Amino acid sequence: MTLSRCSTDGGTDFDWARLKLWKNRALLPDENKGSRDNYCGKSAWGDQSSGTYYFELDGFTSGGTMSAKKVVIAY
């Protein structure tokens, strides 16, 4: 995942966003594939098995709202 042109509504400039990758598992709890701190650039989780995945924004520098002008998912 790559983020670009990031900002928050907090009192400080954007520094990082913590992202979690989850694998959806039917009839089982979803599997946490790990967290990465993204500094408005690229984060990678390595090769993953086939399936349905989603990202969670788990925190960021400051403020209540974080935005990125562009989000790119590559696999």
Backbone as CSV, one residue per row, in Angstrom:
resi,resn,N_x,N_y,N_z,CA_x,CA_y,CA_z,C_x,C_y,C_z
1,MET,0.842,-1.154,0.000,0.000,0.000,0.000,0.894,1.225,0.000
2,THR,0.557,2.182,-0.839,1.300,3.437,-0.895,0.338,4.599,-0.676
3,LEU,0.703,5.479,0.246,-0.060,6.695,0.517,0.742,7.881,-0.005
4,SER,0.054,8.909,-0.485,0.747,10.131,-0.891,-0.088,11.355,-0.526
5,ARG,0.610,12.460,-0.316,0.018,13.752,0.042,-0.895,13.608,1.262
6,CYS,-0.305,13.194,2.372,-1.032,12.908,3.609,-1.139,14.145,4.489
7,SER,-2.224,14.201,5.257,-2.404,15.302,6.210,-3.354,14.864,7.313
8,THR,-3.339,15.605,8.414,-4.299,15.414,9.500,-4.851,16.778,9.878
9,ASP,-5.927,16.759,10.656,-6.481,18.019,11.146,-5.910,18.382,12.515
10,GLY,-4.852,17.686,12.938,-4.234,17.934,14.236,-3.348,19.166,14.226
11,GLY,-2.807,19.470,15.396,-1.976,20.655,15.550,-0.578,20.511,14.972
12,THR,-0.187,19.281,14.635,1.146,19.059,14.060,0.997,18.544,12.641
13,ASP,2.058,18.624,11.878,2.044,18.085,10.515,1.953,16.562,10.562
14,PHE,1.536,15.971,9.455,1.475,14.510,9.352,2.872,13.936,9.537
15,ASP,2.969,12.876,10.337,4.243,12.176,10.519,4.106,10.714,10.114
16,TRP,3.077,10.026,10.624,2.902,8.605,10.324,1.446,8.196,10.481
17,ALA,1.110,7.085,9.859,-0.179,6.415,10.048,0.113,4.938,10.282
18,ARG,-0.528,4.348,11.271,-0.344,2.918,11.540,-1.449,2.149,10.805
19,LEU,-1.028,1.215,9.964,-1.946,0.417,9.152,-1.865,-1.046,9.554
20,LYS,-3.009,-1.703,9.635,-3.062,-3.148,9.883,-3.639,-3.821,8.648
21,LEU,-3.093,-4.978,8.314,-3.625,-5.808,7.239,-4.353,-6.989,7.872
22,TRP,-5.589,-7.213,7.445,-6.403,-8.315,7.940,-6.782,-9.240,6.795
23,LYS,-6.818,-10.533,7.093,-7.325,-11.514,6.131,-8.704,-11.960,6.603
24,ASN,-9.688,-11.804,5.729,-11.051,-12.207,6.028,-11.141,-13.726,6.004
25,ARG,-11.720,-14.306,7.068,-11.888,-15.758,7.132,-13.343,-16.066,7.473
26,ALA,-14.038,-16.701,6.564,-15.444,-17.037,6.779,-15.595,-17.961,7.982
27,LEU,-16.549,-17.649,8.840,-16.897,-18.454,10.015,-15.800,-18.521,11.074
28,LEU,-14.728,-17.760,10.905,-13.636,-17.687,11.883,-13.297,-16.219,12.105
29,PRO,-12.661,-15.904,13.226,-12.200,-14.516,13.393,-11.194,-14.162,12.295
30,ASP,-11.246,-12.925,11.811,-10.288,-12.496,10.797,-8.871,-12.557,11.358
31,GLU,-7.910,-12.798,10.479,-6.515,-12.978,10.879,-5.735,-11.680,10.709
32,ASN,-5.138,-11.201,11.803,-4.297,-10.012,11.772,-2.953,-10.388,11.163
33,LYS,-2.610,-9.778,10.035,-1.358,-10.072,9.338,-0.233,-9.107,9.718
34,GLY,-0.507,-8.210,10.670,0.543,-7.328,11.172,0.286,-5.863,10.879
35,SER,1.012,-5.032,11.599,0.917,-3.572,11.478,2.183,-3.004,10.857
36,ARG,2.029,-1.892,10.183,3.156,-1.150,9.627,2.907,0.334,9.880
37,ASP,3.970,1.050,10.244,3.892,2.509,10.315,4.246,3.055,8.942
38,ASN,3.340,3.829,8.374,3.518,4.390,7.042,3.787,5.882,7.178
39,TYR,4.872,6.346,6.585,5.293,7.744,6.687,4.930,8.507,5.416
40,CYS,3.738,8.211,4.900,3.236,8.778,3.649,4.098,8.300,2.488
41,GLY,4.204,7.005,2.406,4.973,6.331,1.368,4.483,4.901,1.250
42,LYS,5.410,3.964,1.054,5.059,2.569,0.796,5.167,1.717,2.060
43,SER,4.197,0.840,2.254,4.230,-0.193,3.283,4.003,-1.535,2.602
44,ALA,4.720,-2.561,3.052,4.583,-3.878,2.429,4.469,-4.953,3.500
45,TRP,3.694,-5.975,3.198,3.501,-7.110,4.095,4.063,-8.393,3.493
46,GLY,4.785,-8.300,2.406,5.349,-9.487,1.764,4.291,-10.308,1.057
47,ASP,4.694,-11.463,0.569,3.772,-12.343,-0.144,2.711,-12.874,0.812
48,GLN,1.462,-12.839,0.366,0.347,-13.347,1.159,-0.384,-14.418,0.353
49,SER,-0.988,-15.350,1.063,-1.761,-16.398,0.386,-3.018,-15.789,-0.230
50,SER,-3.632,-16.503,-1.156,-4.836,-15.980,-1.802,-5.945,-15.811,-0.763
51,GLY,-6.835,-14.880,-1.033,-7.939,-14.632,-0.118,-8.419,-13.202,-0.226
52,THR,-9.287,-12.821,0.692,-9.834,-11.470,0.757,-9.188,-10.741,1.923
53,TYR,-8.620,-9.578,1.634,-7.892,-8.802,2.637,-8.481,-7.404,2.741
54,TYR,-8.261,-6.770,3.892,-8.631,-5.369,4.054,-7.650,-4.689,4.999
55,PHE,-7.583,-3.372,4.910,-6.699,-2.573,5.751,-7.504,-1.857,6.817
56,GLU,-6.880,-1.656,7.972,-7.452,-0.870,9.052,-6.496,0.276,9.373
57,LEU,-7.013,1.486,9.456,-6.233,2.628,9.929,-6.291,2.563,11.445
58,ASP,-5.153,2.256,12.081,-5.106,1.954,13.514,-4.572,3.117,14.345
59,GLY,-4.247,4.220,13.722,-3.758,5.390,14.445,-2.957,6.276,13.518
60,PHE,-2.768,7.531,13.938,-1.956,8.468,13.164,-1.472,9.580,14.069
61,THR,-0.607,10.424,13.533,0.134,11.422,14.291,-0.703,12.171,15.308
62,SER,-1.675,12.941,14.857,-2.488,13.739,15.772,-3.788,14.133,15.092
63,GLY,-4.729,14.595,15.893,-5.997,15.044,15.348,-7.025,13.935,15.282
64,GLY,-8.191,14.257,14.735,-9.281,13.311,14.641,-9.534,12.781,13.250
65,THR,-8.927,13.433,12.240,-9.136,13.036,10.846,-7.799,12.995,10.118
66,MET,-7.588,11.948,9.346,-6.381,11.804,8.524,-6.830,11.621,7.095
67,SER,-6.123,12.228,6.147,-6.453,12.027,4.725,-5.205,11.816,3.914
68,ALA,-5.383,11.104,2.811,-4.331,10.901,1.818,-4.961,11.201,0.464
69,LYS,-4.319,12.012,-0.334,-4.874,12.364,-1.649,-4.872,11.185,-2.604
70,LYS,-3.938,10.240,-2.383,-3.853,9.078,-3.265,-3.493,7.844,-2.446
71,VAL,-4.205,6.749,-2.717,-3.931,5.457,-2.090,-3.804,4.423,-3.201
72,VAL,-2.687,3.693,-3.235,-2.456,2.690,-4.269,-2.235,1.333,-3.576
73,ILE,-2.995,0.351,-4.024,-2.846,-1.013,-3.530,-2.232,-1.854,-4.650
74,ALA,-1.120,-2.503,-4.357,-0.462,-3.345,-5.344,-0.363,-4.753,-4.786
75,TYR,-0.489,-5.732,-5.675,-0.365,-7.122,-5.228,0.312,-7.952,-6.277
